[in-house]
Amino acid sequence: MTASMQNKTVVVTGATAGIGLVTARELARRGAHLTIISRSAEKCARVAEEIKADTGNLQVEYIAADLSVKEEVHRAAYDFKKRHPRLDVLVNNAGGVFMSRLLSKDGIEMTFALNHLGYFLLTQLLLDVIKTSAPSRIVNVACDSHRGAKINFDDIQSTKNYSGYGAYSRSKMCNLLFTYELARRLEGAGVTVNALHPGFVASDFGKNNGALMRVILKLLSPVARSTNDGASTSIYLATSREVDGVSGKYFVDTREIASDPNSYDQAAAEKLWNLSLEMIL
């Protein structure tokens, strides 16, 4: 049920490692005209060449941008639209977990800046070409760690009692609220928006947090799934005919399931949307 991606233009963020790399490679293998967006120009260039060699698809480009920085998100969107008049699939995959509270170059708490505002701003900036390319798709990589998370709109940047896992969980709840609100706003536009949980994946994710975290992740690696398995639902939502017209849903292992009840709070979703608009100005 996986459609060919021939003549489809695709963007995958965070595509130089882990499930983002697998997603990008497999979409290229299916014939997509692929643009990867990631922070390191050196890694982007290397990965683009590796994908070309692995797949035989020479239509692989890259844009180097730190998606936690608003100016760089604007530049990435501008560079993409200079090159391409259409965008069939956007996979928002870039993200991170930060056990210590850090600030982005814009002075925004890093987890929120990268994991939520990065998705929100890039999608907003590319939405015009996504709409004109309909039927088109937006795929947001979320996580089951959103379950039980509650958004404190009075402390959206986690200035009090910061917890790396707590900030990460709230950012993933933001991914769900954003997905469902965007799906409502795009109803009838021919653009679908869905979110997914990739599972606990054996990758470099989280290893930026020092030696102790690397040891913990190594100990957990026997129960982790492969990056190929972790990327399977992203690839499914980007390509499968089975989800034609399906929007505003949450998927695990290529199956639609219910997310946490709080993620369906439309008032919270609208409040997050409006707050996010203020923060990207």
SULHU-V919913 format. One record per pair of residues at least 4 apart in sequence whose C-alpha atoms are under 6 Angstrom apart, sorted by the first residue. I is the first residue (numbers start at 0). J is the second residue. Records with the same first field share a line. If there is no record, write none. Layout:
# SULHU-V919913
I = J  J
This chain:
# SULHU-V919913
0 = 239  240
1 = 238  239
2 = 238  239
3 = 29
4 = 29  30  31
5 = 30  31
7 = 31  32  87
8 = 31  32  86  87
9 = 33  87  88  89
10 = 33  34  35  89
11 = 35  90
12 = 35  36  37  91  92  93
13 = 19  37  92  93
14 = 19  20  35
15 = 20  46
16 = 20
17 = 202  226
18 = 22  226  229  230
22 = 230  234
24 = 50
26 = 31
27 = 31
28 = 54
32 = 58
33 = 59
34 = 59  60  61
35 = 61
36 = 61  62  63
37 = 63  64
38 = 63  64  65
39 = 63
40 = 63
42 = 46
43 = 47
47 = 59
49 = 53
50 = 54
51 = 55  56  57
64 = 71
65 = 71
66 = 72  117
67 = 112  113  117
74 = 78
85 = 128  132
86 = 128  129  132
87 = 132  135
88 = 135  136  137
89 = 137
90 = 138
91 = 118  139
92 = 140
94 = 113  114
96 = 167  205
97 = 163
98 = 163
101 = 108  109
102 = 106  107  108  109
103 = 107  109
107 = 112
108 = 112  156
109 = 113
110 = 114
111 = 115  170
112 = 116
113 = 117
114 = 170
115 = 170
116 = 120
122 = 126
126 = 130
133 = 189  190
134 = 189  190
135 = 190
136 = 190  191
137 = 192
138 = 192  193  194
139 = 194
140 = 194  195
141 = 171  174  194  195  196
142 = 171  196
143 = 196
144 = 168
145 = 168  171  172
146 = 259
148 = 168  169
151 = 155
157 = 161
162 = 166
173 = 177
175 = 262
176 = 262  268
177 = 181
179 = 247
182 = 192  247
191 = 246
192 = 246  247
193 = 246  247  248
194 = 249
195 = 249  250  251
196 = 251
197 = 229
198 = 229
199 = 223
200 = 223  224  225  226  229
201 = 220  223  224  225
206 = 213
208 = 212
226 = 230
232 = 252  253
235 = 239
249 = 255  256
250 = 254  255  256
271 = 275
